[in-house]
């Protein structure tokens, strides 16, 4: 069996590792360069992501990833101002009952992606833009790329994000709705917040604060072990500036509308807009934004994919944001998809079930989890990220909200 994966995001790379470990040939095609597209610096990592890591990645990769996560996150805090000080007004457990967030740990997203890329140097093709596919009479799928090259495999997987080119051709009826909401996200070195008391106040927990009709989310990532030391022990093959440059930080997010964001596109422009948006907050919160790394500030679109009827299984399928958009949790769902699809494809490769049955079983489970009962507007929006989480989860072949 051979599998072509379009998109080198968290889901696509997790799937590639899982298939390779099972002896299945896999090639990953990624439109962008090795750095990928900006998706924010943090991810709230829960049991779905952890299970996928442990099932699909080699043990040293798992050890490296887990050693560099932040501390346990079991509650969400709501902050308020009292007598000029920031205080915890109340807390809610991250138990999946009071919201979609589950207990977890904060992860440095670029570092996790660097871990996932390690060992796949001969598997990932960067700068390869997928354009179309064709299902052939012999049951295989041929894929075309912008440079005129092609590849043929038994399975084509679209892991190419919310604007998925694979999904556009395979499931043209699936709509991606741009809600008009945007999320300004950035990160601030923790050393810049020394003496403010804010990192100590929130600990490892995600936190929200509201002021003047605006909301700010934040979270602290203190690496359980310095990434350089962890890589030396567990994954010396990981050689990346992400490892050497990493330091403890505070992530932050500001929900805004497209109208408020305006024409800001570059990281520096988005950072300036974030400073304007946070002008009415407590001085300590303004300090968080003012001292941020400008080049790590991004504006993420928030979209939703309404539930759709089931489609017949075929040797083409999609994972992650390519089929279900979940800002704040997308990385976990994409990796869960990869885990499930890997398991089903392994069974098919061993003759325990047909290929279409394997893909159909994965898609049934994915739809069941991703599209529960629709809301009154006919959609299932997942719009509010857990502080410390970032938006998209897919690869870069289809960035942005599109159809």
C-alpha positions as CSV (number, residue, x, y, z in Angstrom):
1,X,0.0,0.0,0.0
2,X,1.1,3.5,-0.7
3,X,-0.4,6.7,0.7
4,X,0.0,10.3,-0.5
5,X,-0.7,13.0,2.1
6,X,-1.3,16.6,1.0
7,X,-0.3,19.0,3.8
8,X,2.6,18.8,6.4
9,X,0.7,20.1,9.4
10,X,0.3,18.3,12.7
11,X,-2.2,15.8,11.3
12,X,-0.4,15.0,8.1
13,X,2.9,14.5,9.8
14,X,1.4,12.3,12.6
15,X,-0.2,10.2,10.0
16,X,3.1,9.9,8.0
17,X,4.9,8.7,11.1
18,X,2.2,6.2,12.0
19,X,2.1,4.7,8.5
20,X,5.9,4.5,8.2
21,X,6.2,2.7,11.6
22,X,3.6,0.2,10.2
23,X,5.7,-0.4,7.1
24,X,3.3,1.5,4.8
25,X,4.9,3.7,2.1
26,X,3.9,7.3,2.5
27,X,4.8,10.6,0.8
28,X,3.8,14.0,2.1
29,X,3.5,17.0,-0.2
30,X,3.5,20.5,1.3
31,X,3.0,23.7,-0.7
32,X,4.9,25.9,1.7
33,X,8.6,25.7,2.8
34,X,9.8,23.9,5.8
35,X,8.7,26.6,8.2
36,X,5.1,26.3,7.1
37,X,2.5,29.1,7.4
38,X,2.0,31.2,10.6
39,X,-0.5,29.4,12.9
40,X,0.2,30.8,16.3
41,X,2.8,29.7,18.8
42,X,0.8,27.6,21.3
43,X,-1.6,24.6,21.4
44,X,-3.7,23.3,24.2
45,X,-2.8,19.6,24.0
46,X,-5.3,17.2,25.5
47,X,-5.7,13.4,25.7
48,X,-6.6,13.1,22.0
49,X,-3.3,14.6,20.9
50,X,-1.3,12.7,23.5
51,X,-2.9,9.3,22.4
52,X,-2.0,10.0,18.8
53,X,1.6,10.9,19.7
54,X,2.1,7.7,21.6
55,X,0.5,5.5,19.0
56,X,2.0,7.0,15.9
57,X,5.5,8.4,16.7
58,X,8.7,6.6,17.7
59,X,9.3,6.6,21.5
60,X,12.2,9.2,21.4
61,X,9.9,11.6,19.6
62,X,7.2,11.1,22.1
63,X,9.6,11.6,25.0
64,X,10.9,14.8,23.5
65,X,7.4,16.2,22.9
66,X,6.2,15.3,26.4
67,X,9.3,16.6,28.1
68,X,8.9,20.1,26.7
69,X,5.2,20.5,27.4
70,X,4.0,22.9,30.1
71,X,2.5,22.0,33.4
72,X,-1.0,20.4,33.8
73,X,-4.0,22.6,32.9
74,X,-7.1,21.4,34.8
75,X,-9.1,24.6,35.2
76,X,-9.9,27.8,33.3
77,X,-9.6,31.1,35.2
78,X,-11.7,34.3,34.9
79,X,-9.7,37.4,36.0
80,X,-11.1,40.7,37.0
81,X,-9.7,44.0,38.4
82,X,-10.2,44.8,42.1
83,X,-8.7,47.9,43.7
84,X,-6.3,48.3,40.8
85,X,-5.1,44.7,41.0
86,X,-5.8,41.7,38.8
87,X,-7.5,38.9,40.8
88,X,-9.1,35.5,40.0
89,X,-12.8,36.1,40.1
90,X,-13.7,32.4,39.5
91,X,-12.6,29.2,37.9
92,X,-14.2,26.4,35.9
93,X,-12.9,22.9,35.5
94,X,-11.6,21.8,32.1
95,X,-13.7,18.7,32.2
96,X,-15.5,18.8,28.8
97,X,-18.8,19.5,30.6
98,X,-18.7,23.3,31.0
99,X,-17.2,23.7,27.5
100,X,-15.3,21.8,24.8
101,X,-11.9,22.1,26.6
102,X,-10.4,19.1,28.3
103,X,-7.6,18.8,30.8
104,X,-4.2,19.1,29.0
105,X,-0.9,20.8,28.8
106,X,0.3,23.7,26.7
107,X,2.6,22.9,23.8
108,X,5.0,25.1,21.8
109,X,3.5,24.5,18.4
110,X,6.6,25.2,16.3
111,X,8.7,22.9,18.5
112,X,6.1,20.1,18.2
113,X,6.1,20.5,14.4
114,X,9.9,20.4,14.4
115,X,9.8,17.1,16.4
116,X,7.2,15.7,13.9
117,X,9.4,16.6,10.9
118,X,12.5,14.9,12.4
119,X,13.0,11.5,10.7
120,X,10.7,12.4,7.8
121,X,13.3,14.2,5.7
122,X,13.0,11.6,2.9
123,X,9.2,11.6,3.1
124,X,8.1,15.3,3.0
125,X,8.3,17.2,-0.3
126,X,8.3,21.0,0.3
127,X,7.3,23.6,-2.2
128,X,4.9,21.1,-3.9
129,X,1.5,22.6,-4.5
130,X,-1.3,20.1,-5.1
131,X,-3.7,21.0,-7.9
132,X,-6.0,18.1,-8.7
133,X,-6.4,14.3,-8.5
134,X,-8.0,11.6,-10.7
135,X,-9.4,8.3,-9.5
136,X,-8.1,5.6,-11.9
137,X,-9.9,2.5,-13.2
138,X,-7.5,0.3,-11.2
139,X,-8.6,1.8,-7.9
140,X,-5.5,4.0,-7.5
141,X,-5.4,7.8,-7.3
142,X,-3.1,10.0,-9.3
143,X,-2.3,13.5,-7.9
144,X,-1.0,16.4,-9.9
145,X,1.2,19.3,-8.7
146,X,1.8,22.8,-9.9
147,X,5.2,22.0,-11.3
148,X,3.6,19.4,-13.6
149,X,4.8,16.4,-11.6
150,X,2.4,13.6,-10.6
151,X,2.3,10.8,-8.0
152,X,0.1,7.7,-7.9
153,X,-1.0,5.9,-4.7
154,X,-3.6,3.6,-3.2
155,X,-4.9,6.4,-1.0
156,X,-4.9,10.2,-1.2
157,X,-5.3,12.1,2.1
158,X,-6.2,15.8,2.3
159,X,-4.5,17.2,5.4
160,X,-4.2,20.6,3.8
161,X,-6.2,22.8,6.1
162,X,-9.4,24.7,6.0
163,X,-8.9,25.8,2.4
164,X,-8.2,22.2,1.4
165,X,-7.6,21.8,-2.4
166,X,-8.3,18.1,-2.0
167,X,-11.7,18.7,-0.3
168,X,-12.7,21.3,-2.9
169,X,-12.5,18.7,-5.7
170,X,-13.6,15.6,-3.7
171,X,-16.4,17.2,-1.6
172,X,-17.4,20.3,-3.6
173,X,-20.7,20.5,-1.6
174,X,-18.9,21.1,1.7
175,X,-19.0,24.8,2.6
176,X,-16.6,26.7,4.8
177,X,-18.4,29.7,6.3
178,X,-16.3,32.8,7.2
179,X,-17.8,34.1,10.4
180,X,-16.0,37.4,10.1
181,X,-14.4,36.8,13.4
182,X,-10.6,37.0,13.8
183,X,-8.1,36.1,16.5
184,X,-5.0,38.2,17.1
185,X,-2.5,35.9,18.7
186,X,1.0,36.5,20.0
187,X,3.6,35.5,22.6
188,X,5.7,37.5,25.1
189,X,8.9,36.3,26.8
190,X,8.1,35.4,30.4
191,X,11.2,37.4,31.5
192,X,9.4,40.6,30.3
193,X,6.6,39.9,32.9
194,X,8.9,39.4,35.9
195,X,7.7,41.4,38.9
196,X,4.2,41.8,37.7
197,X,2.8,38.9,39.6
198,X,0.6,37.8,36.6
199,X,2.5,34.6,35.7
200,X,2.2,33.5,39.4
201,X,-1.4,34.4,39.5
202,X,-2.5,32.2,36.7
203,X,0.1,29.4,37.0
204,X,-0.3,26.8,34.3
205,X,-4.1,27.6,33.8
206,X,-5.6,29.3,30.8
207,X,-7.2,32.6,31.8
208,X,-9.6,35.1,30.4
209,X,-10.3,38.7,31.3
210,X,-12.9,41.1,29.9
211,X,-12.8,44.9,29.8
212,X,-14.7,47.5,27.9
213,X,-16.5,45.0,25.8
214,X,-13.3,43.2,24.8
215,X,-11.8,39.9,25.9
216,X,-8.3,38.8,26.3
217,X,-7.1,35.2,26.7
218,X,-3.7,34.2,28.0
219,X,-1.6,31.3,29.3
220,X,1.9,30.7,30.5
221,X,4.2,28.0,29.0
222,X,7.1,27.1,31.3
223,X,8.9,24.2,29.6
224,X,9.0,21.2,31.9
225,X,12.5,20.7,30.6
226,X,14.6,23.1,28.5
227,X,14.2,22.1,24.9
228,X,18.0,22.0,24.2
229,X,18.6,19.6,27.1
230,X,15.6,17.5,26.1
231,X,16.7,17.2,22.5
232,X,20.2,16.2,23.6
233,X,18.8,13.4,25.7
234,X,15.9,12.2,23.6
235,X,16.2,13.4,20.0
236,X,19.7,14.5,19.0
237,X,18.7,14.3,15.4
238,X,16.4,17.3,16.0
239,X,18.4,20.3,14.8
240,X,16.4,23.4,14.5
241,X,16.6,27.0,15.6
242,X,13.2,26.4,17.2
243,X,15.0,24.4,19.8
244,X,17.8,26.7,20.5
245,X,15.7,29.9,20.5
246,X,12.9,28.5,22.7
247,X,12.3,30.2,26.1
248,X,9.4,30.3,28.5
249,X,6.7,32.7,27.4
250,X,3.1,34.0,27.9
251,X,0.7,33.5,25.0
252,X,-2.2,35.8,24.5
253,X,-5.2,36.1,22.2
254,X,-7.6,38.9,21.4
255,X,-10.8,38.1,19.6
256,X,-11.8,40.8,17.1
257,X,-13.8,41.2,13.9
258,X,-12.5,41.6,10.4
259,X,-13.7,45.2,10.5
260,X,-11.6,45.9,13.6
261,X,-8.6,44.1,12.1
262,X,-8.8,46.1,8.9
263,X,-5.9,45.8,6.5
264,X,-3.3,44.7,9.0
265,X,-1.5,41.7,7.4
266,X,2.2,41.6,8.4
267,X,3.1,40.5,11.9
268,X,4.3,44.0,12.8
269,X,1.0,45.5,11.6
270,X,-1.1,42.9,13.5
271,X,1.0,43.5,16.6
272,X,0.3,47.3,16.4
273,X,-3.4,46.6,16.0
274,X,-3.3,44.3,19.0
275,X,-1.7,47.2,21.0
276,X,-4.6,49.4,20.0
277,X,-7.2,46.8,20.9
278,X,-5.7,46.2,24.3
279,X,-5.4,49.9,25.2
280,X,-8.3,49.8,27.6
281,X,-7.1,46.8,29.6
282,X,-5.3,46.8,33.0
283,X,-1.7,48.1,32.7
284,X,-0.2,44.7,33.3
285,X,-2.2,43.2,30.4
286,X,-1.1,46.0,28.2
287,X,2.4,45.2,29.1
288,X,1.9,41.6,27.9
289,X,1.0,42.9,24.4
290,X,3.5,45.7,24.4
291,X,6.4,43.4,25.2
292,X,5.4,40.7,22.7
293,X,7.6,39.3,19.9
294,X,6.2,41.3,17.0
295,X,7.3,38.7,14.4
296,X,5.3,36.0,16.2
297,X,2.0,37.9,16.2
298,X,-0.6,36.6,13.8
299,X,-4.2,37.2,12.8
300,X,-6.2,33.9,12.4
301,X,-9.5,33.6,10.6
302,X,-12.3,31.8,12.4
303,X,-14.6,29.7,10.1
304,X,-17.0,26.8,10.6
305,X,-18.0,23.9,8.5
306,X,-21.7,23.1,8.9
307,X,-22.6,19.4,9.2
308,X,-23.0,17.6,5.9
309,X,-24.6,14.2,4.9
310,X,-22.3,11.2,4.9
311,X,-20.6,10.5,1.6
312,X,-19.6,7.1,0.1
313,X,-16.1,6.0,1.1
314,X,-13.5,6.1,-1.6
315,X,-9.7,6.0,-1.8
316,X,-9.7,9.7,-1.1
317,X,-10.3,11.2,2.4
318,X,-9.6,14.3,4.5
319,X,-8.5,14.9,8.0
320,X,-8.2,17.9,10.4
321,X,-9.3,21.4,9.4
322,X,-9.8,20.2,5.9
323,X,-13.1,18.7,7.1
324,X,-13.9,20.0,10.6
325,X,-12.7,23.5,11.8
326,X,-12.1,23.7,15.6
327,X,-10.1,26.8,16.6
328,X,-8.2,26.1,19.8
329,X,-8.6,22.3,19.5
330,X,-7.9,21.7,15.8
331,X,-4.5,20.2,16.4
332,X,-5.9,17.6,18.8
333,X,-8.6,16.6,16.4
334,X,-6.3,16.5,13.4
335,X,-3.9,14.2,15.3
336,X,-6.9,12.1,16.5
337,X,-8.0,11.8,12.8
338,X,-4.5,10.7,11.9
339,X,-4.4,8.1,14.6
340,X,-7.7,6.6,13.6
341,X,-7.0,6.6,9.9
342,X,-3.6,5.0,10.5
343,X,-5.2,2.2,12.5
344,X,-7.8,1.5,9.8
345,X,-5.3,1.6,7.0
346,X,-3.0,-0.8,8.8
347,X,-5.9,-3.3,9.1
348,X,-6.5,-2.9,5.4
349,X,-2.8,-3.4,4.5
350,X,-2.9,-6.6,6.5
351,X,-6.0,-7.9,4.6
352,X,-8.2,-7.6,7.7
353,X,-10.7,-5.4,5.9
354,X,-11.1,-3.8,2.5
355,X,-9.6,-0.4,1.8
356,X,-12.9,1.3,1.3
357,X,-14.3,-0.3,4.5
358,X,-11.2,1.1,6.4
359,X,-11.7,4.6,5.1
360,X,-15.4,4.4,5.7
361,X,-14.9,3.4,9.3
362,X,-12.5,6.3,9.9
363,X,-14.9,8.8,8.3
364,X,-17.9,7.5,10.3
365,X,-15.9,8.0,13.6
366,X,-14.7,11.4,12.4
367,X,-18.2,12.6,11.5
368,X,-19.6,11.3,14.8
369,X,-17.2,13.2,16.9
370,X,-16.9,16.4,14.8
371,X,-20.5,17.0,13.8
372,X,-22.9,16.4,16.8
373,X,-26.4,17.8,16.6
374,X,-26.4,21.1,14.7
375,X,-27.3,24.3,16.4
376,X,-30.4,26.4,15.6
377,X,-28.6,28.1,12.7
378,X,-27.7,24.7,11.1
379,X,-24.0,24.9,11.9
380,X,-21.7,23.6,14.6
381,X,-19.4,26.5,15.3
382,X,-16.4,26.0,17.5
383,X,-15.2,29.5,17.8
384,X,-13.7,30.2,21.2
385,X,-10.2,28.8,21.7
386,X,-8.9,27.7,25.1
387,X,-6.2,30.3,26.1
388,X,-2.9,28.7,25.1
389,X,-4.4,27.1,22.0
390,X,-4.1,28.2,18.4
391,X,-6.4,27.9,15.5
392,X,-5.8,25.8,12.5
393,X,-4.3,22.4,12.4
394,X,-3.9,21.4,8.8
395,X,-1.0,21.8,6.4
396,X,-0.4,24.9,4.3
397,X,-1.7,23.8,0.9
398,X,-5.0,25.4,1.7
399,X,-4.5,28.3,4.1
400,X,-7.4,30.6,5.0
401,X,-11.1,30.4,4.9
402,X,-12.3,29.3,1.5
403,X,-14.6,26.9,-0.3
